[in-house]
Amino acid sequence: MSTADRRGVRDAIGRAGTCLTGVLLLACRPAGDPRVESGRVDPVGYPLVEPRDDPGYMPQVQTAEPPDERVRQVEPEDVATNVALALRADDVTADEPILIYAERGIVVLGGSVSTLQVEQQAMNIALSVPGVGTVLSRMEVDAPLRDDLDIVVEVQQVLEDEPAVQAPRIEVEVDDGNLRLSGIVGTEAERFLAEHVASGVDGVRSIQNQLQIATPLAQTEEQLEATIARRFEVEPELAGSAIEVDVDGRAVWLTGVVPDARAFERARWIASRAAAVREVDTTGLVIGERP
């Protein structure tokens, strides 16, 4: 994040009593009166100055990677609307009452959500919307109280059910709903997917992802292809894409169709993060409508 962007985040958070008029909102509403209908995700002004009760709380922050130079070219009202539409269109976030605030490329998401996966997915979706450069989470995860052993068993099961994750090499520990993943995985994509599926388990309040990336020889070319392809599937920015992945030695070849230039760059960036990859060839990847 640039110095100007960091200053913008500080100014936005520190501006007491100020909120942006949303598409469905004519004036600022107090934090205790969001008036969001059940089952809907509406663009509304969200006051940034209401902290959580936890001492020293800082909101989660995600920034666009690769950087989006267009963040100041879209009106805040349009950003709020487009984020709301994107959240409604996703199966994970469609029915969650998420509050949205947008200003100068910064989006803050608030409200109460059902799982940690919903919070993470909402942040990723918001970050994929044109005009968004930074996403802050002020969402509360309303996780049900569950026995830690039950959570461990379910997390182990979802890891085993995820074909792109080698579950036997992952250790799962839970303490009062706080999950820790440790062990060895083959790629950054596999590390991401392990946390992604585990975050959808009811009762998980937080995740410490301590998974380590193995040596380049830990995965075959076929396994690496499957892992990258699966990582593309869960990436909100690549929704509507049709990408085939081929791995030859240390080169990854991407072919198919992506909806826009930002999705194109995102696909190339994700593939380049895979273990042992020295080159990503995108000559067969085109921008257009999926056939």
C-alpha positions in Angstrom: 0.0 0.0 0.0 1.4 3.4 -0.9 1.9 6.2 1.6 -1.1 8.1 0.2 -3.3 5.0 0.6 -2.2 4.4 4.2 -2.9 8.0 5.0 -6.4 7.6 3.4 -7.1 4.5 5.5 -6.1 6.4 8.7 -8.1 9.4 7.8 -11.2 7.3 7.0 -11.0 5.4 10.3 -10.3 8.4 12.3 -13.0 10.6 11.0 -15.6 10.4 13.8 -19.2 10.5 13.0 -18.7 10.6 9.2 -20.2 8.1 6.8 -20.9 7.9 3.1 -24.4 8.1 1.7 -25.1 4.7 0.2 -27.4 3.9 -2.6 -30.2 2.9 -0.3 -29.4 5.4 2.4 -30.1 9.1 2.5 -28.2 9.9 5.7 -25.9 8.3 8.2 -27.5 5.7 10.5 -26.2 4.8 14.0 -24.2 1.6 14.3 -27.0 -0.1 16.2 -29.6 0.6 13.5 -28.3 -1.0 10.2 -31.8 -1.8 9.0 -30.7 -4.6 6.7 -33.4 -7.0 5.8 -32.7 -10.6 6.5 -31.3 -12.5 3.5 -30.2 -9.3 1.7 -26.9 -7.6 1.2 -27.6 -3.9 0.6 -25.1 -1.1 0.1 -25.3 1.2 3.2 -23.1 3.7 4.9 -21.0 2.0 7.6 -19.4 4.1 10.5 -15.7 3.3 10.8 -15.3 4.7 14.3 -17.1 1.9 16.1 -14.4 -0.4 17.5 -14.9 -4.0 18.7 -14.8 -4.5 22.4 -11.5 -6.4 22.2 -8.6 -4.3 23.5 -6.1 -3.4 20.8 -8.4 -4.6 18.0 -7.3 -3.8 14.5 -9.5 -4.7 11.5 -8.2 -7.2 8.9 -6.9 -5.5 5.8 -6.4 -6.7 2.3 -4.9 -4.8 -0.6 -5.2 -5.5 -4.3 -2.4 -7.7 -5.6 -1.3 -7.0 -8.3 -2.1 -3.3 -7.5 -5.1 -1.8 -9.2 -4.4 1.7 -10.6 -8.1 2.4 -11.2 -9.2 2.7 -7.6 -9.9 6.5 -7.8 -11.7 6.3 -11.1 -15.0 4.9 -9.8 -17.5 6.8 -7.7 -17.9 5.6 -4.1 -21.7 5.1 -4.7 -21.0 2.8 -7.7 -18.3 0.9 -5.7 -20.8 0.2 -2.9 -23.5 -0.9 -5.4 -21.1 -3.2 -7.3 -19.7 -4.8 -4.1 -23.3 -5.5 -3.0 -24.2 -7.0 -6.3 -21.0 -9.2 -6.3 -21.8 -10.4 -2.8 -25.4 -11.3 -3.8 -24.1 -13.3 -6.7 -21.8 -15.5 -4.7 -23.2 -18.7 -3.0 -21.2 -18.2 0.1 -22.2 -14.6 0.8 -25.5 -14.2 -0.9 -27.7 -14.5 2.3 -25.4 -12.7 4.7 -26.4 -9.2 6.0 -23.1 -7.5 5.3 -22.8 -3.7 5.6 -20.7 -1.8 3.1 -18.8 1.5 3.3 -16.8 2.9 0.3 -14.6 5.9 -0.1 -11.5 6.7 -2.2 -10.8 3.1 -3.2 -11.3 1.9 0.4 -14.2 -0.5 1.3 -15.1 -1.5 4.8 -17.3 -4.5 5.4 -19.4 -4.7 8.6 -22.2 -6.7 10.1 -22.5 -10.2 11.6 -21.7 -13.3 9.4 -22.1 -17.0 10.1 -18.6 -18.4 9.5 -15.0 -17.2 9.1 -15.1 -18.4 5.5 -17.9 -15.9 4.8 -15.8 -13.1 6.2 -12.8 -14.1 4.1 -14.9 -14.7 1.0 -16.6 -11.3 1.3 -13.2 -9.6 1.6 -11.9 -11.4 -1.5 -15.1 -10.6 -3.5 -14.9 -6.9 -2.5 -11.3 -6.7 -3.5 -12.2 -8.1 -7.0 -14.6 -5.2 -7.7 -13.2 -2.5 -10.0 -12.4 0.7 -8.0 -11.5 -1.2 -4.8 -7.9 -1.0 -3.7 -8.1 -1.8 0.0 -10.7 -3.8 2.0 -11.0 -3.6 5.8 -13.1 -6.1 7.8 -15.2 -5.0 10.7 -17.4 -8.1 10.4 -18.3 -10.1 13.5 -18.2 -13.9 13.1 -21.2 -15.3 15.0 -19.6 -18.7 15.5 -21.7 -21.2 17.5 -20.1 -22.8 20.6 -18.9 -26.3 19.8 -16.7 -28.8 21.5 -13.1 -28.5 20.3 -12.8 -32.2 19.5 -15.9 -32.0 17.2 -14.3 -29.1 15.3 -11.1 -31.0 14.9 -12.9 -34.0 13.5 -14.9 -31.9 11.0 -11.9 -29.9 9.9 -10.0 -33.1 9.3 -12.9 -34.3 7.2 -13.2 -31.2 5.0 -9.5 -31.4 4.4 -9.8 -35.0 3.3 -12.7 -34.1 1.1 -10.7 -31.3 -0.7 -9.0 -33.1 -3.6 -6.3 -30.4 -4.0 -5.1 -30.8 -0.4 -2.9 -33.6 0.9 -4.7 -33.9 4.3 -2.4 -36.5 5.9 0.4 -34.0 6.0 -1.6 -31.4 8.0 -2.0 -31.3 11.7 -5.1 -29.8 13.2 -5.4 -28.3 16.7 -8.3 -26.4 18.2 -8.4 -24.4 21.5 -11.7 -22.7 22.3 -12.6 -22.5 18.7 -9.2 -21.1 17.6 -7.8 -23.3 14.9 -4.1 -23.9 14.1 -3.0 -25.7 11.0 0.6 -27.0 10.8 2.5 -29.4 8.7 3.7 -29.5 5.1 1.9 -28.7 1.8 3.2 -28.6 -1.8 2.3 -25.1 -2.9 1.0 -21.7 -1.8 -2.3 -22.6 -3.5 -2.6 -25.7 -1.4 -1.8 -23.7 1.7 -4.6 -21.2 0.8 -7.1 -24.0 0.0 -6.5 -25.8 3.3 -7.3 -22.6 5.2 -10.3 -21.8 2.9 -12.1 -25.1 3.5 -11.3 -25.1 7.2 -12.7 -21.6 7.7 -16.1 -22.9 6.6 -16.5 -25.2 9.6 -19.0 -24.0 12.2 -17.4 -23.0 15.5 -14.0 -21.9 14.0 -13.4 -18.4 15.4 -9.9 -17.8 14.1 -7.2 -19.6 12.1 -3.4 -19.6 12.5 -2.1 -21.0 9.2 1.4 -22.3 10.0 1.6 -24.6 7.0 5.0 -24.8 5.4 5.7 -25.1 1.7 7.6 -28.3 0.8 10.5 -28.7 -1.6 9.6 -28.4 -5.4 9.8 -32.2 -5.8 6.9 -32.7 -3.4 4.2 -32.5 -6.1 4.0 -34.2 -9.5 3.1 -32.1 -12.6 -0.4 -33.5 -12.5 -0.9 -32.6 -8.8 0.4 -29.1 -9.4 -2.0 -28.7 -12.4 -4.9 -29.8 -10.2 -4.0 -27.5 -7.3 -3.7 -24.4 -9.5 -6.9 -25.2 -11.3 -8.7 -25.6 -7.9 -7.3 -22.4 -6.7 -8.7 -20.6 -9.7 -12.1 -22.1 -8.9 -12.4 -20.5 -5.5 -11.0 -17.1 -6.7 -13.9 -14.6 -6.9 -12.0 -12.4 -9.4 -11.9 -15.4 -11.9 -15.7 -16.0 -11.8 -16.9 -16.5 -15.3 -13.4 -17.6 -16.5 -12.6 -20.9 -18.3 -8.9 -21.6 -17.8 -7.0 -24.8 -18.5 -3.7 -25.4 -16.7 -0.8 -27.4 -18.0 2.5 -27.8 -16.2 5.7 -28.8 -18.1 8.8 -28.9 -15.9 8.9 -25.5 -14.2 6.6 -23.8 -16.7 2.9 -23.3 -16.3 0.8 -22.8 -19.5 -2.6 -21.1 -19.1 -5.2 -21.3 -21.9 -8.8 -20.2 -22.1 -10.9 -17.1 -21.5 -11.0 -14.5 -18.7 -13.6 -11.7 -18.5 -11.2 -8.7 -18.2 -7.6 -7.5 -17.9 -7.7 -7.6 -14.1 -8.7 -11.3 -14.1 -6.0 -12.0 -16.6 -3.3 -10.5 -14.3 -4.8 -12.2 -11.3 -4.6 -15.6 -13.0 -1.0 -15.1 -14.0 -0.1 -13.9 -10.4 -1.7 -16.9 -8.7 0.0 -19.4 -11.1 3.4 -17.6 -10.5 3.1 -18.2 -6.8 3.0 -22.0 -7.2 6.1 -23.9 -5.9 8.9 -24.5 -8.4 7.3 -22.4 -11.1 9.9 -20.4 -13.0 7.6 -19.2 -15.9 4.0 -18.6 -16.6 3.0 -18.6 -20.3 -0.3 -16.8 -21.0 -0.2 -16.6 -24.8 -3.2 -18.9 -24.9 -5.2 -16.9 -22.4 -7.6 -14.4 -24.0 -9.9 -11.7 -22.7 -13.5 -12.0 -23.8 -16.8 -13.8 -23.1 -16.8 -17.4 -22.1 -18.0 -19.7 -24.9 
